[in-house]
Amino acid sequence: MHIAKGCIDEIYLDGRRAARLTCPPALVPAPGQYLLAHAAADPASPLANPIFAAGICPGGFYAAPPLPDNWLPGTELTLRGPRGHGFSLPAAARFVALAAFGGTCARLLALLEPALAQKAAVVLLTDDPPDGLPSAVEISPLSALPETASWADYLAIDIPRAAIPDIQKPAQQLSHIGYAQVLIETPIPCGGIGECSLCAVSLRKGYRLACQDGPVFDLKAILG
């Protein structure tokens, strides 16, 4: 794990990104991984905030929403990480589906650049698509997931922990997909220490901690 200073250079309200951060290259999280960020000028928030990448930019990365409202351009952050297990996009994947069941699809957008770079066809399944996506990305509603999954050889899902039961039944229909992963959105208050257990996720073979064992899990691990 690395510890270094970072800085918010720009704030966005486009739904795709929350901010542009500059930081050392070693602190840039891979898709699905997270950093722990603390603003030294914010003594009212003693706990660090987990932040995910929505994409890479020169000198740093775009942070996915949400971020604290009082983080503004020029805010200096202490960054720790990257932490957790992220997505593993297969190099051979040519048909990629990204499905966002939560309030934002931004955490999945970090997969766009690597997927398009390996000439994969990409479809984003969301009921609230953001503006400004690459023209090569097809957008479909979440209801199209079973049909889309029939041709996908890699599927990435972003879903709140409370909604996991909602996808367990339809996920059984996706067992033919070569590889599928799920990023589980859940609070990580202890910052990856694993002592509070508030991020515990009920999986097929028992409970796991999203801060350490995730937050990205194999889809088969959550099927009941």
PABANU-413700 format. One record per residue: residue number from 1; y, z, x of N, C-alpha, C in turn. Coordinates in nm, 3 decimals. Each point is the difference from the previous one (the first is absolute). Layout:
  nr n_north    n_up  n_east ca_north   ca_up ca_east c_north    c_up  c_east
 NUM       Y       Z       X        Y       Z       X       Y       Z       X
...
end
This chain:
  nr n_north    n_up  n_east ca_north   ca_up ca_east c_north    c_up  c_east
   1  -0.119   0.000   0.084    0.119   0.000  -0.084   0.124   0.000   0.087
   2   0.101  -0.074  -0.040    0.125  -0.010   0.075   0.110   0.073  -0.075
   3   0.096   0.053   0.074    0.118   0.065  -0.057   0.123  -0.060   0.066
   4   0.094  -0.046  -0.080    0.120  -0.062   0.055   0.107  -0.004  -0.107
   5   0.120  -0.038   0.039    0.112  -0.012  -0.092   0.005  -0.141  -0.059
   6   0.041  -0.006  -0.124    0.024  -0.126  -0.067   0.131   0.008  -0.076
   7   0.043  -0.112  -0.054    0.128   0.000  -0.070  -0.005  -0.100  -0.116
   8   0.059   0.039  -0.112    0.012  -0.090  -0.114   0.120  -0.092   0.024
   9  -0.025  -0.128   0.008    0.107  -0.096   0.025   0.058  -0.058  -0.128
  10  -0.086  -0.011  -0.104    0.045  -0.065  -0.122  -0.083   0.051  -0.117
  11   0.064   0.010  -0.116   -0.066   0.042  -0.123  -0.009  -0.120  -0.094
  12  -0.115  -0.013  -0.070   -0.021  -0.112  -0.092  -0.027   0.053  -0.141
  13   0.038  -0.079  -0.099   -0.025   0.033  -0.140  -0.074  -0.114  -0.069
  14  -0.077  -0.078   0.077   -0.063  -0.120  -0.056  -0.141   0.024  -0.051
  15  -0.050   0.123   0.010   -0.135   0.030  -0.047  -0.109  -0.032   0.101
  16   0.032  -0.083   0.099   -0.099  -0.034   0.103   0.004   0.100   0.115
  17   0.120   0.044   0.030    0.021   0.086   0.117   0.097   0.110  -0.038
  18  -0.011   0.114   0.065    0.096   0.106  -0.021   0.101   0.004   0.113
  19  -0.046  -0.033   0.121    0.089   0.009   0.116  -0.055  -0.082   0.116
  20   0.089  -0.030   0.092   -0.040  -0.059   0.128   0.019   0.106   0.106
  21  -0.107   0.031   0.072    0.002   0.104   0.102  -0.019  -0.060   0.138
  22   0.073   0.052   0.095   -0.028  -0.031   0.140  -0.076   0.118   0.060
  23  -0.100  -0.034   0.082   -0.081   0.103   0.064  -0.077  -0.065   0.114
  24  -0.057   0.079   0.090   -0.083  -0.056   0.107  -0.120  -0.074  -0.058
  25  -0.049  -0.104   0.068   -0.114  -0.078  -0.053  -0.123   0.085  -0.031
  26  -0.023   0.105   0.077   -0.119   0.084  -0.022   0.006   0.076  -0.131
  27   0.118   0.010  -0.061    0.015   0.074  -0.125  -0.011  -0.091  -0.123
  28  -0.010  -0.130   0.018   -0.009  -0.090  -0.115  -0.138   0.015  -0.063
  29  -0.008   0.043  -0.126   -0.131   0.021  -0.063  -0.065  -0.132  -0.039
  30  -0.131  -0.007   0.013   -0.075  -0.115  -0.049  -0.001   0.006  -0.153
  31  -0.028  -0.111  -0.068   -0.006   0.001  -0.146  -0.092   0.111  -0.052
  32   0.053   0.083  -0.088   -0.079   0.108  -0.057   0.008   0.132   0.074
  33   0.041  -0.002   0.127    0.022   0.124   0.073   0.137   0.057  -0.037
  34   0.026   0.124   0.044    0.129   0.060  -0.031   0.055   0.074   0.122
  35   0.131   0.017  -0.003    0.070   0.085   0.096   0.050   0.123  -0.072
  36   0.018   0.108   0.073    0.067   0.118  -0.052   0.142  -0.002   0.054
  37   0.097   0.002  -0.091    0.140  -0.013   0.038   0.079   0.120  -0.050
  38   0.082   0.054   0.089    0.085   0.114  -0.036   0.141  -0.027   0.047
  39   0.096   0.018  -0.091    0.141  -0.017   0.034   0.055   0.134   0.047
  40   0.039   0.007   0.126    0.048   0.127   0.055   0.126   0.047  -0.070
  41   0.076  -0.093  -0.058    0.125   0.038  -0.069  -0.024   0.046  -0.142
  42  -0.126   0.018  -0.039   -0.033   0.038  -0.137  -0.078   0.131   0.002
  43   0.068   0.114   0.024   -0.071   0.129   0.008  -0.061   0.043  -0.132
  44   0.041  -0.063  -0.111   -0.055   0.037  -0.130  -0.141  -0.054  -0.021
  45  -0.044  -0.089   0.088   -0.135  -0.058  -0.011  -0.080   0.035   0.125
  46  -0.065   0.117   0.000   -0.074   0.041   0.120  -0.125  -0.082   0.026
  47  -0.056  -0.066  -0.104   -0.121  -0.078   0.016   0.033  -0.145   0.036
  48  -0.085  -0.058   0.081    0.018  -0.141   0.035  -0.041  -0.087  -0.117
  49   0.056  -0.121  -0.007   -0.031  -0.096  -0.105  -0.094  -0.107   0.055
  50  -0.112  -0.029  -0.068   -0.085  -0.111   0.043   0.067  -0.132  -0.038
  51   0.007  -0.093   0.093    0.058  -0.131  -0.029  -0.098  -0.109   0.046
  52  -0.005  -0.106  -0.081   -0.091  -0.112   0.023   0.083  -0.125   0.031
  53  -0.062  -0.093   0.069    0.066  -0.126   0.032  -0.018  -0.099  -0.114
  54   0.109  -0.074  -0.029   -0.007  -0.112  -0.094   0.006  -0.132   0.075
  55   0.009   0.007   0.132    0.008  -0.120   0.082   0.057   0.035   0.136
  56  -0.010  -0.094   0.092    0.048   0.019   0.137   0.132  -0.074   0.018
  57   0.089   0.057   0.081    0.125  -0.067   0.035   0.027   0.023   0.148
  58   0.085  -0.079   0.061    0.031   0.021   0.142   0.051   0.141   0.026
  59  -0.063   0.068   0.093    0.045   0.134   0.037  -0.050   0.111  -0.088
  60  -0.086  -0.032  -0.099   -0.048   0.106  -0.087  -0.077  -0.054  -0.118
  61   0.028   0.054  -0.120   -0.072  -0.043  -0.119   0.082   0.028  -0.125
  62  -0.040  -0.064  -0.109    0.059   0.027  -0.131  -0.081   0.112  -0.065
  63   0.067   0.103  -0.047   -0.067   0.112  -0.065  -0.014  -0.028  -0.149
  64  -0.116   0.034  -0.055   -0.025  -0.018  -0.142   0.064   0.113  -0.080
  65   0.045  -0.030  -0.122    0.052   0.107  -0.084  -0.115   0.086  -0.053
  66   0.033   0.123  -0.042    0.132   0.062  -0.004   0.031   0.075   0.129
  67   0.129   0.020   0.024    0.048   0.084   0.109   0.098   0.102  -0.059
  68   0.027   0.109   0.068    0.098   0.096  -0.051   0.136  -0.065  -0.025
  69   0.065   0.039  -0.107    0.127  -0.061  -0.038   0.110   0.024   0.103
  70  -0.012   0.109   0.075    0.107   0.032   0.095  -0.022  -0.062   0.137
  71  -0.103  -0.084   0.016   -0.016  -0.075   0.123   0.087  -0.125  -0.009
  72   0.096  -0.011   0.087    0.098  -0.107  -0.003   0.000  -0.074   0.133
  73   0.063  -0.119   0.007    0.012  -0.068   0.129   0.063   0.092   0.104
  74  -0.064   0.006   0.115    0.045   0.089   0.106  -0.075   0.131   0.007
  75  -0.081   0.031  -0.102   -0.078   0.123   0.003  -0.104  -0.005   0.111
  76   0.004   0.102   0.086   -0.096   0.007   0.110  -0.123   0.077  -0.045
  77  -0.116  -0.054   0.033   -0.127   0.059  -0.042  -0.085   0.037   0.120
  78  -0.073   0.108  -0.013   -0.108   0.032   0.094  -0.128  -0.053  -0.062
  79  -0.067  -0.088   0.072   -0.119  -0.068  -0.051  -0.124   0.046   0.075
  80  -0.108   0.022  -0.076   -0.130   0.035   0.059  -0.106  -0.090  -0.059
  81  -0.087  -0.051   0.086   -0.107  -0.085  -0.051  -0.030  -0.114   0.097
  82  -0.054  -0.110  -0.054   -0.049  -0.019  -0.137  -0.122   0.087  -0.028
  83  -0.019   0.030  -0.129   -0.109   0.086  -0.042  -0.083  -0.068  -0.107
  84  -0.124   0.046  -0.013   -0.088  -0.046  -0.106  -0.069  -0.131   0.028
  85  -0.090  -0.036  -0.090   -0.073  -0.126   0.007   0.070  -0.102  -0.089
  86   0.032  -0.115   0.057    0.068  -0.104  -0.074  -0.094  -0.108  -0.047
  87   0.058  -0.111  -0.044   -0.078  -0.115  -0.045  -0.061  -0.072   0.121
  88  -0.114  -0.063  -0.024   -0.066  -0.080   0.104  -0.021  -0.140  -0.055
  89   0.098  -0.085   0.016   -0.008  -0.137  -0.048  -0.097  -0.078   0.087
  90  -0.111  -0.051  -0.055   -0.095  -0.076   0.082   0.064  -0.127   0.055
  91  -0.027  -0.029   0.125    0.058  -0.120   0.061  -0.050  -0.126  -0.068
  92  -0.116   0.007  -0.064   -0.058  -0.118  -0.065   0.044  -0.015  -0.146
  93   0.079   0.094  -0.051    0.040  -0.006  -0.141   0.091  -0.120  -0.025
  94  -0.034  -0.080  -0.099    0.081  -0.118  -0.035   0.051   0.008  -0.143
  95  -0.049   0.095  -0.080    0.045   0.017  -0.137   0.025   0.150  -0.022
  96   0.128   0.038   0.002    0.039   0.140   0.000   0.069   0.036  -0.131
  97  -0.044   0.108  -0.064    0.062   0.050  -0.121   0.056   0.139   0.025
  98   0.123   0.024  -0.045    0.067   0.128   0.013   0.035   0.049  -0.139
  99  -0.048   0.118  -0.039    0.020   0.051  -0.136   0.073   0.134   0.004
 100   0.118   0.005  -0.064    0.082   0.121   0.000  -0.003   0.065  -0.138
 101  -0.064   0.117  -0.009   -0.010   0.072  -0.127   0.105   0.109  -0.012
 102   0.074   0.029   0.106    0.101   0.106  -0.005   0.138  -0.053  -0.032
 103   0.100   0.079   0.034    0.137  -0.038  -0.031   0.059  -0.102   0.094
 104  -0.066  -0.028   0.110    0.052  -0.097   0.096  -0.116  -0.074   0.067
 105   0.025  -0.124   0.035   -0.100  -0.076   0.077   0.038  -0.007   0.146
 106   0.106   0.072   0.040    0.057  -0.016   0.134  -0.098   0.032   0.111
 107  -0.087   0.101  -0.020   -0.093   0.036   0.107  -0.101  -0.111   0.027
 108  -0.026  -0.084  -0.101   -0.091  -0.112   0.019   0.067  -0.117   0.071
 109   0.133  -0.005  -0.005    0.071  -0.115   0.056  -0.013  -0.008   0.151
 110  -0.036   0.110   0.064   -0.021  -0.003   0.145  -0.117  -0.089   0.038
 111  -0.086  -0.032  -0.098   -0.114  -0.088   0.026   0.036  -0.148  -0.011
 112   0.117  -0.031  -0.056    0.034  -0.141  -0.022   0.008  -0.078   0.130
 113   0.077   0.049   0.095    0.019  -0.075   0.124  -0.131  -0.025   0.073
 114  -0.084   0.103   0.022   -0.127  -0.029   0.069  -0.092  -0.092  -0.080
 115   0.000   0.012  -0.135   -0.087  -0.086  -0.080   0.047  -0.145   0.005
 116   0.129  -0.022  -0.013    0.053  -0.137   0.006  -0.014  -0.058   0.141
 117   0.009   0.085   0.103   -0.013  -0.048   0.137  -0.138  -0.055   0.028
 118  -0.101   0.052  -0.070   -0.136  -0.053   0.019  -0.035  -0.102  -0.109
 119   0.107  -0.053  -0.062   -0.011  -0.112  -0.096  -0.084   0.036  -0.122
 120   0.010   0.124  -0.044   -0.070   0.042  -0.121   0.085  -0.030  -0.123
 121  -0.065  -0.035  -0.109    0.067  -0.010  -0.129   0.015   0.141  -0.054
 122   0.122   0.035  -0.046    0.029   0.138  -0.040   0.051   0.002  -0.143
 123  -0.055   0.092  -0.081    0.052   0.023  -0.134   0.033   0.148  -0.013
 124   0.119   0.030  -0.051    0.044   0.137  -0.023  -0.010   0.028  -0.149
 125  -0.081   0.100  -0.036   -0.018   0.038  -0.139   0.084   0.123  -0.029
 126   0.100  -0.017  -0.084    0.090   0.109  -0.036   0.070  -0.034  -0.130
 127   0.032   0.103  -0.076    0.075  -0.021  -0.124   0.150   0.015   0.021
 128   0.041   0.026   0.124    0.142   0.014   0.032   0.027  -0.064   0.136
 129  -0.006  -0.134   0.008    0.014  -0.067   0.130   0.142   0.011   0.054
 130   0.016   0.024   0.129    0.134   0.005   0.060   0.052  -0.140   0.027
 131   0.129  -0.009   0.022    0.061  -0.128   0.036  -0.018  -0.027   0.149
 132   0.016  -0.125   0.037    0.006  -0.036   0.140  -0.131  -0.011   0.073
 133  -0.110  -0.012  -0.073   -0.129  -0.015   0.068  -0.013  -0.142   0.056
 134  -0.080  -0.018   0.105   -0.023  -0.135   0.053  -0.055  -0.093  -0.108
 135   0.043  -0.125   0.004   -0.043  -0.097  -0.102  -0.151  -0.025   0.004
 136  -0.063   0.030   0.113   -0.145  -0.022   0.013  -0.081   0.104  -0.075
 137   0.065   0.108  -0.046   -0.071   0.108  -0.068   0.000  -0.026  -0.150
 138  -0.119  -0.007  -0.059   -0.013  -0.016  -0.144   0.010   0.138  -0.066
 139   0.068   0.008  -0.114    0.016   0.126  -0.071  -0.071  -0.009  -0.134
 140  -0.081   0.101  -0.032   -0.074   0.006  -0.125   0.008   0.141  -0.056
 141  -0.018   0.018  -0.131   -0.002   0.135  -0.058  -0.129   0.073   0.036
 142   0.001   0.130  -0.012   -0.118   0.079   0.032  -0.119  -0.036  -0.087
 143   0.027  -0.047  -0.120   -0.110  -0.038  -0.089  -0.083  -0.114   0.055
 144   0.054  -0.073   0.098   -0.073  -0.112   0.059  -0.089   0.042   0.115
 145  -0.014   0.132   0.024   -0.078   0.046   0.115  -0.146  -0.049  -0.004
 146  -0.073   0.015  -0.111   -0.141  -0.046   0.003  -0.012  -0.148   0.032
 147   0.088  -0.082  -0.058   -0.005  -0.144   0.027   0.036  -0.030   0.145
 148   0.105   0.067   0.048    0.043  -0.022   0.139  -0.106   0.044   0.098
 149  -0.065   0.112  -0.031   -0.102   0.053   0.091  -0.120  -0.091   0.013
 150  -0.016  -0.093  -0.094   -0.115  -0.089   0.006   0.007  -0.095   0.120
 151   0.122  -0.020   0.054    0.011  -0.087   0.117   0.045   0.073   0.126
 152   0.042   0.127  -0.013    0.050   0.073   0.116  -0.113   0.044   0.092
 153   0.021  -0.014   0.129   -0.097   0.057   0.094   0.054   0.128   0.065
 154   0.125   0.037  -0.036    0.054   0.130   0.040   0.096   0.046  -0.109
 155  -0.014   0.126  -0.040    0.083   0.058  -0.104   0.058   0.131   0.051
 156   0.134   0.016  -0.013    0.067   0.125   0.032   0.067   0.052  -0.125
 157  -0.024   0.127  -0.033    0.055   0.063  -0.120   0.087   0.118   0.041
 158   0.114   0.015  -0.067    0.086   0.117   0.016   0.004   0.070  -0.135
 159  -0.042   0.127  -0.004   -0.011   0.068  -0.129   0.029   0.149   0.014
 160   0.072   0.060  -0.097    0.019   0.146   0.001  -0.133   0.072  -0.018
 161  -0.012   0.116   0.059   -0.125   0.076  -0.007  -0.042   0.026  -0.144
 162   0.096   0.033  -0.087   -0.033   0.032  -0.139  -0.056  -0.118  -0.077
 163   0.025  -0.122   0.050   -0.045  -0.120  -0.072  -0.135  -0.051   0.049
 164  -0.062   0.067   0.095   -0.127  -0.048   0.053  -0.105  -0.020  -0.110
 165  -0.014   0.094  -0.097   -0.100  -0.023  -0.105   0.024  -0.128  -0.079
 166   0.126  -0.045  -0.005    0.031  -0.120  -0.077  -0.057  -0.127   0.062
 167  -0.026   0.003   0.131   -0.052  -0.121   0.063  -0.148   0.009   0.034
 168  -0.061   0.115  -0.022   -0.140   0.014   0.039  -0.091  -0.094  -0.079
 169   0.024  -0.013  -0.131   -0.084  -0.090  -0.079   0.026  -0.146   0.035
 170   0.127  -0.048   0.000    0.020  -0.141   0.039  -0.040  -0.028   0.143
 171   0.010   0.101   0.087   -0.037  -0.020   0.139  -0.148  -0.031   0.016
 172  -0.082   0.050  -0.093   -0.143  -0.030   0.006  -0.024  -0.151  -0.010
 173   0.092  -0.070  -0.066   -0.014  -0.145  -0.016   0.041  -0.076   0.126
 174   0.055   0.073   0.098    0.050  -0.064   0.121  -0.096   0.019   0.117
 175  -0.122   0.043  -0.028   -0.094   0.033   0.107  -0.039  -0.121   0.084
 176   0.026  -0.121  -0.052   -0.038  -0.120   0.075   0.100  -0.032   0.111
 177   0.118   0.064  -0.002    0.100  -0.028   0.102  -0.052   0.045   0.135
 178   0.021  -0.081   0.101   -0.051   0.033   0.131   0.056   0.129   0.055
 179   0.129   0.027  -0.024    0.062   0.119   0.057   0.118   0.039  -0.088
 180   0.006   0.125  -0.042    0.109   0.048  -0.084   0.039   0.140   0.045
 181   0.131   0.025   0.005    0.051   0.130   0.043   0.106   0.049  -0.099
 182   0.017   0.133  -0.003    0.092   0.063  -0.093   0.091   0.096   0.076
 183   0.132  -0.019  -0.014    0.097   0.096   0.050   0.031   0.095  -0.115
 184  -0.032   0.128   0.018    0.019   0.099  -0.105   0.133   0.071   0.021
 185   0.088  -0.014  -0.098    0.131   0.064   0.006  -0.013   0.145  -0.044
 186   0.033   0.092   0.090   -0.011   0.142  -0.029   0.094   0.076   0.092
 187   0.053   0.115  -0.042    0.085   0.080   0.090  -0.076   0.041   0.126
 188   0.073   0.002   0.112   -0.059   0.043   0.127   0.092   0.107   0.058
 189   0.008   0.116  -0.064    0.099   0.101   0.039  -0.022   0.063   0.136
 190  -0.126   0.010   0.045   -0.024   0.068   0.128   0.014  -0.095   0.119
 191   0.025  -0.128  -0.028    0.024  -0.093   0.110  -0.122  -0.033   0.081
 192  -0.117  -0.003  -0.065   -0.119  -0.042   0.070  -0.076   0.109   0.069
 193   0.045   0.125  -0.012   -0.072   0.111   0.064  -0.132   0.025  -0.072
 194  -0.001  -0.023  -0.131   -0.123   0.015  -0.076  -0.030   0.141  -0.043
 195   0.100   0.089  -0.002   -0.026   0.139  -0.034   0.034   0.035  -0.144
 196   0.083  -0.081  -0.066    0.041   0.037  -0.136  -0.091  -0.058  -0.106
 197  -0.068  -0.111   0.031   -0.096  -0.065  -0.091   0.064  -0.056  -0.128
 198   0.133  -0.008  -0.006    0.064  -0.053  -0.120  -0.018  -0.151  -0.014
 199  -0.039  -0.066   0.108   -0.021  -0.145  -0.007  -0.148  -0.034  -0.019
 200  -0.083   0.099  -0.035   -0.143  -0.023  -0.013  -0.029  -0.104  -0.108
 201  -0.090  -0.092   0.031   -0.038  -0.108  -0.090  -0.148   0.011  -0.029
 202  -0.036  -0.008  -0.128   -0.140   0.005  -0.039  -0.063  -0.138   0.015
 203  -0.091  -0.012   0.093   -0.069  -0.125   0.026  -0.147   0.012  -0.042
 204  -0.071  -0.109   0.011   -0.138  -0.004  -0.047  -0.088   0.103   0.070
 205   0.029   0.028   0.126   -0.082   0.093   0.076   0.072   0.132   0.028
 206   0.096   0.033  -0.085    0.069   0.127   0.016   0.149  -0.018   0.024
 207   0.065   0.110   0.036    0.144  -0.002   0.020   0.034  -0.038   0.144
 208   0.109  -0.077   0.013    0.055  -0.036   0.131   0.150   0.022  -0.003
 209   0.059   0.024   0.116    0.144   0.021   0.010   0.068  -0.132   0.033
 210   0.093  -0.040  -0.086    0.070  -0.126   0.022   0.082   0.002   0.129
 211   0.050   0.117   0.038    0.086   0.008   0.119  -0.078  -0.028   0.128
 212  -0.131   0.028  -0.001   -0.081  -0.018   0.120  -0.103  -0.111  -0.016
 213  -0.073   0.001  -0.111   -0.108  -0.097  -0.020   0.050  -0.130  -0.060
 214   0.120   0.000  -0.055    0.064  -0.117  -0.060   0.132  -0.024   0.069
 215   0.102  -0.042  -0.072    0.001  -0.014  -0.146  -0.067  -0.127  -0.053
 216  -0.054  -0.084   0.091   -0.072  -0.120  -0.043  -0.150   0.028   0.009
 217  -0.070  -0.027  -0.112   -0.143   0.022  -0.007  -0.071  -0.129  -0.042
 218  -0.127  -0.010   0.033   -0.081  -0.110  -0.049  -0.014   0.013  -0.151
 219   0.016  -0.110  -0.073   -0.010   0.004  -0.146  -0.134   0.059  -0.045
 220  -0.107  -0.032   0.069   -0.131   0.049  -0.040  -0.008   0.152   0.006
 221   0.085   0.063   0.082   -0.003   0.144   0.015   0.053   0.072  -0.122
 222   0.081  -0.068  -0.083    0.057   0.067  -0.116  -0.074  -0.034  -0.130
 223  -0.098  -0.087   0.007   -0.072  -0.037  -0.122  -0.096   0.110  -0.039
 224   0.010   0.046  -0.124   -0.088   0.106  -0.047  -0.132  -0.054  -0.049
end
